[in-house]
Amino acid sequence: MMIQEEIVHVRGIPKKLIIFLHGYLDDCSSLDGKLSSFLDTLDDYALHIPQAPCRCEVGKGMRQWYSMYRFDPHYERRDVEVFDDFLQYYDRMSLGLAETYQYLLPYIEQTLSEYNLGYKDLILCGFSQGAMVAIYTALMGPARICGLISFSGILAGHSYLLKHAHNRPNTLLVHGSSDKYLRPEALNFTQNKLEQLGCHVQTCILDHGDHELSNKALQTASSFISHCGQIK
């Protein structure tokens, strides 16, 4: 499986590569339409929005990085009351994440090579399922990246990652306090586990924010990108 479709924006002479992964039941065109204000705040970058090569099993014409149905065929994770039970659904997904990593990593390495950049120049961003993939890839990749940004995500496959992760990326976690799809407690859980691994983590909780990419979320991400190379 290979990534064969993408949307690309380049400004100036790229000193950073930003790879932004769309969510489940989404595609690169839809994500691109939400990023215009974000793009205007950055200089000397290349931003790539790859399209997941897998057609979504539950949404005609939409895409997925890996099957969610495989791990939770009846969407039970949205209805469980106890957070630890909620976590178990996402912990099962390490197999899906590992499969995605196998085809995403060659894309990342090829794209870095195109701009003569290295992992130290890479910022991985993702929304929802894309955020889970970005977190997994940043933790498991060949080298430490410049920065990691998760919008409405969670540390999925945490049992595996807490044993095997070997990178410590500087990270920004953004989550809405009213997120109905991936509950807000996911931010504190992810922050605690990433800090346990040794990552420097910043957070942004959006009051009344839902499961979406808001202008406030993107403004926060832009500020993080501007300074993340200075964070040790």
Secondary structure, DSSP 8 states (H G I E B T S, - for coil): -----EEEEEESS-SEEEEEE--TTB-HHHHHTT-HHHHTT--SEEEEEE--SEE-SSSTT-EESS-STTT-TT-GGGT-SSHHHHHHHHHTTHHHHHHHHHHHHHHHHHHHHHTT--GGGEEEEEETHHHHHHHHHHHHSSS--SEEEEES---TTHHHHHHH------EEEEEETT-SSS-THHHHHHHHHHHHHT--EEEEEETT--SS--HHHHHHHHHHHHHGGG--
